Amino acid sequence: MNRFEWQSAVNLNILTLKIIGLWPQGDETYKKNIYTFYSATILIVFVCGHNFFQTVNIIFILDDFESFTATIFVTLSCIGSVLKAYSLIQNMDTLKGLFVTLRSEMFLPKNQQQINLIQPGIKVWKIICIALNFMGGNCALFWSTYPILDKADYRLPFLAWYPFPTTVSPNYELTYLYQVVCIWFIVMFNANIDSLIAALNMIIGAQCDILCDNLRNLNTGNMEENFEYCVEHHKAILEFCKKGNDFYTWILLFQFFTSAVSLGFSMFLLTRVAAFTSEFFSFIVYSNAVIIEIFLYCWFGNEVEIKSSNIPYSVFQADWVDSTKVHRKIVFFTMRTQRSIRLSALNLFFLSLETFKTILRTAWSYFAVLNQVNT
């Protein structure tokens, strides 16, 4: 059997992060080199810069309800990309350590049966990530082109303040190009950091599957040694979960809040723009992208909870009846693993399908309030 590599399953995601300056080469973190300069330039000029000009503009449109709603939901998403990038960079050492852990023998599938066991989870992760990138790319495309397709004179893709007039050439063309480049970087930041977090959760679920299979086959070889190995594997999984959750806990908190607000505002704006225009379709695609984004978090968080809850049952599927000493250890281990693994945002919101439904209901409430205020 060929050696399985976890990183090969997420190679495209890692490659994209490298291209946009969010993944230094190898197992290294950021150092004083050209790549760090390249990363800082992208983050400061195209991501933070775009956020700054949009945020300043909000001050001038507070009394314009329609312009305010058209700006705030995009601004929140852009601010979220900055938070995600900051958290990724700050925790780069921890993340690289997690990928080093994944190369250890304990975290690798032991046979073809275990590889087949984890492949469905990897496949689902790839499908959802492709859908997220597709929706994000289409959203950026519509935003980049709708002023041109709708023949809006000197209209920029996003409302923003600049210290120069943007309705004269070549200021308009250069500012338009700047906003297009910014939004493509922001979409790539969001989609690929979200995919990376989902990959970590997918891997945790797969490790639970591997552990369950090892527990069911305790009697293969020395049963006591196999059981002690499973206990160590379970401890390693819990440590992996803690480090991963600590990395993205603030991201989740902000993401859940902004997702509900953004969905509510985008649904409201759908009722305010002309039907079947490029701007109309941009709101539809954006709403779908946000839904897929939060579904990506909640689905794999829910999978971790379900798969980890199977661990105690897998223990009793082993042939342990004739081994009294191991039996006592198994009972103790089962008592320790009765609680399933739950990933959360600061222990306020748990990653589950129930949370996903709650966010959608909250978004609808925001839409209803905005619609009532406008009426």
C-alpha positions, -999 to +999 in steps of 0.1 A: +000+000+000+013+035-009+019+058+020-011+081+024-004+119+028-030+141+043-015+172+027-020+157-007-058+158-001-056+196+004-028+204-020-049+228-042-061+247-011-025+250+002-012+261-032-038+289-035-029+301+000+007+302-011-002+323-042-021+349-022+007+351+004-008+332+033+013+300+034+051+302+037+072+275+021+076+241+038+071+240+076+084+275+081+066+305+094+070+341+082+105+354+081+123+386+068+123+376+032+107+385-002+076+363+004+068+381+036+071+414+018+048+401-009+023+389+017+023+422+035+018+442+003-012+422-007-028+423+027-021+461+033-027+475-002-055+453-015-073+439+015-069+465+043-068+494+018-102+484+003-117+480+038-104+514+049-119+533+019-153+515+023-154+520+061-147+557+058-174+561+032-200+548+057-196+580+077-208+600+047-239+579+039-253+572+074-284+593+065-289+574+032-306+542+041-304+525+007-267+534+002-259+523+038-275+489+034-257+485+000-223+491+017-225+476+052-229+439+043-200+439+018-179+459+043-185+433+070-174+405+047-143+424+038-135+430+075-140+393+081-113+385+055-088+407+074-097+389+107-092+356+090-059+365+075-047+380+108-056+348+127-040+326+101-007+346+102-007+348+140-012+311+143+010+300+114+034+282+137+005+262+153-010+254+119+024+242+105+028+221+136-007+205+130+004+195+095+036+180+109+014+160+133-006+147+104+026+132+089+031+111+120+023+074+118-004+077+145-025+100+122-021+079+090-045+052+079-030+017+085-045-002+056-066+002+024-098-004+044-091+027+065-082+047+034-116+037+019-132+047+052-120+083+051-123+089+013-160+099+014-153+127+039-125+140+017-147+138-014-175+158+004-150+184+015-137+188-021-173+191-035-184+218-010-151+237-014-155+237-052-190+250-048-178+277-024-150+288-048-174+287-078-200+309-060-173+332-047-157+335-081-191+342-098-199+368-071-166+386-077-172+384-115-207+399-112-194+426-088-166+434-112-187+437-143-222+449-133-215+486-137-203+480-173-231+455-182-258+477-167-242+508-185-240+528-153-219+560-161-189+564-138-202+539-113-178+518-093-184+483-083-184+493-046-194+525-028-162+539-013-145+572-004-113+583-020-093+615-016-096+623-053-125+626-078-134+592-093-158+605-120-130+617-143-105+598-164-081+582-158-090+582-120-122+563-127-105+535-147-077+531-122-100+531-092-123+506-110-093+483-116-081+487-080-115+476-067-117+446-090-082+434-079-092+440-043-124+420-044-107+390-061-081+389-034-107+392-007-128+364-022-097+342-025-088+350+011-123+341+024-128+310+004-095+294+010-092+301+047-127+288+051-117+257+031-086+252+053-106+254+085-131+229+071-102+206+061-090+206+097-124+196+109-128+170+081-094+155+092-106+154+129-137+134+118-115+111+097-092+105+127-123+095+147-132+070+119-096+056+120-097+053+158-131+035+157-117+010+132-086+004+154-109-001+184-130-026+165-099-046+156-082-046+190-077-084+189-054-081+159-021-089+175-013-079+211-047-066+224-033-047+254-007-029+233-033-021+206-056-006+232-029+016+248-021+028+212-057+037+208-058+057+240-027+077+229-044+083+195-075+096+213-054+120+234-036+132+202-070+138+185-082+159+214-050+179+214-053+184+176-089+196+182-079+221+209-052+237+188-074+239+157-103+253+176-081+279+193-070+290+159-104+297+144-126+303+175-127+341+169-131+336+132-162+315+138-178+341+162-174+369+137-183+347+107-216+336+123-225+372+131-216+387+097-232+358+078-266+364+094-263+402+089-250+399+053-277+374+043-304+397+057-291+428+040-285+410+006-321+396+007-334+431+014-313+446-015-327+420-038-361+436-033-347+471-041-328+465-074-343+459-109-349+422-115-326+402-139-299+428-140-263+420-133-265+436-099-296+415-091-277+383-100-247+394-080-269+395-048-283+361-055-248+346-061-235+364-030-263+350-008-257+315-020-219+319-014-226+330+022-250+300+028-224+276+015-197+293+036-215+288+069-227+253+058-191+243+053-183+251+089-214+236+104-214+204+083-179+193+092-183+204+128-215+183+130-196+154+114-169+156+141-196+155+168-213+125+153-181+105+145-166+111+179-198+099+195-192+065+178-160+059+197-175+043+228-197+020+207-166+009+187-150-002+219-177-027+226-175-041+191-140-054+198-135-090+209-125-082+245-146-107+264-118-131+272-093-104+284-101-093+320-073-068+324-080-051+291-117-053+299-112-030+329-092-006+308-118-006+281-146+003+306-125+032+320-117+044+285-154+042+275-164+063+304-138+089+294-151+091+258-188+093+265-187+130+257-185+137+220-161+163+206-178+196+200-161+225+181-173+259+191-169+297+188-158+307+223-182+280+237-211+303+226-220+287+193-213+251+184-206+239+149-237+219+141-266+218+116-288+232+143-266+263+144-268+265+106-306+266+108-304+292+136-282+315+114-307+312+085-336+321+108-317+351+122-309+363+087-346+361+078-354+381+109-330+408+099-346+409+064-380+413+079-369+442+102-351+460+073-382+456+051-405+469+078-382+499+085-380+507+048-418+504+044 
